[in-house]
Amino acid sequence: MAIDWSQPIDTGAVPVDGEKFDVIVVGGGPGGSAAAAYAAMDGNKVLLIEKDVWPRDKVCGDAVGGKSLRHVKELGVKEMIEQTPHFRVTGMLFSSSNGQNVTISLPKEDVERREAGYALPRIQFDYMMFKRATDLVISNGGKVVQGTKVIEVNHDSGPQQKITGVVIEGDSVTSHAAPLVIGAGGWRCPVAQKIVNELHGEDMRDDQHMCGAYREYWTGVKNVGDEEGAIELHFVDDVIPGYWWIFPVQKGVVNVGIGMVISEQRKQKGVKKSLRKLQQHLIQEHPLFKERFADATMVKGSGKGWQLPFGSPRKGQKLQPRRTAMAGAMCIGDAASLVDPFSGEGVGNALLSAKLAVSLFDSSKHASGFPEDLAQEYMVKLWEALGPELSNSFKIQKIVKRKRLMNMFVRKAAKRPALQDALTDALASKEAQKKLHSPLWLIRNIIL
C-alpha cells in the first residue's frame, strides 16, 4: 500500500527527564534515520531527535543513487519508494558550454534488476526513512521526538573529554545520557559544533569547501521522461564554475536547480551573483533551454536556497575532511562534511557513514562511553571508504571550472564508445570507479 507522506507521523510517548539510552541520534534526516534504524536493529535503546515536524520539506536535488540503494534496501525502505510516485534514473546527461552533450547510461542489467537510482522529492524520501526508523526504534524500546531541538550537548571535562548526552527542548526541557551520541543534524549540527568548534577550537566552515545552491520545482518542462530516463547536469557558460541540473522526480514534475562553490560565487558579478536570478536567466533566455520551459510553470513556493558542506580534502588538515568524532560521539552525513564536491550528492555518503558509525558501537562493551580510540578509528575508516572518490571529485570539480577541458571531455565522450562504456561501468561498479581516482586516467581521457 502506498505511503501517504502528507499525514503526521505518530512518534509515541516522549522520554521523561533523566531517561537513559544506548544511542542518541541528533537529526532525523536520511542519515540520522538510518543511524537510528541500524542501532535499533542491533538491539540498542535509541533516542531519535528531530527539530522539525513531519511532513517537512528538505531542499535538495532529490536524487537517490546506487550507493544509497544498498542501505535503503537493508532498512526496508526501497519497497516503500517503489509504491510512491518517483522517477527511475537510467542514466546521466552531461552538456558543456559549446552545446555538446552526451548521455551516460546505466548498465542494462542493473536497470532490469531495478537497481537503477531514483529521483523523488525529499519530502517523500525523508518521510519514509523517518517513518521506518520510528517503527524500528519504538519496537526496540526507544523513543522518537519531533519539534524538539538540542539546546546543549553535555560533556565530561575530565582528563579524557567525552560527550555524555544532550539537553532537549520540546514541550518541556529534559536531559538524557547515552554512551554514544550521533550527530546527524546537518552542517550546523550542535554535536558537530561541540566537537569541532567548542572542544577542539577548529573551524567547521571553509567557503572553498561549501556549496551554495538554489532549487525550484516545475511542471510542463519539455523533453524529460515521465517515469524513467536520464537526469541532466549542464555545464554551460553562464553557470560555470558551477552546474545547472534538471532532475525529473515524478510524472510531470521536475526539480530544477543550480549550485556553485561559495568562494567562487562571491567572485561573480551581475546576474550570476544571485543563483535565483541566474536560474531565471537560464530558463527565460538561454538558447538551449528557453524553448523547453516555454510552456512550463514553476510550482508556487518551491524556490528555496541552501548550503552544503563538501567532503573535499583540506590542505594541511590531518583529519579529513575534518574532525568528525571524539570519545562519546560521531558525526555522519552533512554533519561530517561528506557531500560529494562534484555531483553534490550527499545521501549515499550519509547512509554509509551511519552504518559505519553504528557498526563500531557495542552497548555492552561501551556502557561507560564510546572510547576515544574507536572515535579515531571511525575517522580513519570513514576517509578510507570515501576519501578516494571525494578527492577525485574535487579534482573533477576543478576541471569543470575550465570550459575548454569540459568541452574536450564531453566531445570525446560523445565520440568514443569505449569512454562511454567506462563511465557507464563507473556509475554502477565500485571497482570500475577506482580508475576514475587515477590522475593518469583523467589526463588520458580529458586532455590527450
Summary of the structure (lengths in Angstrom):
residues: 448
radius of gyration: 21.7
end to end distance: 53.1
largest distance: 65.6
contacts: 1587
relative contact order: 0.16
helix: 37%
strand: 23%
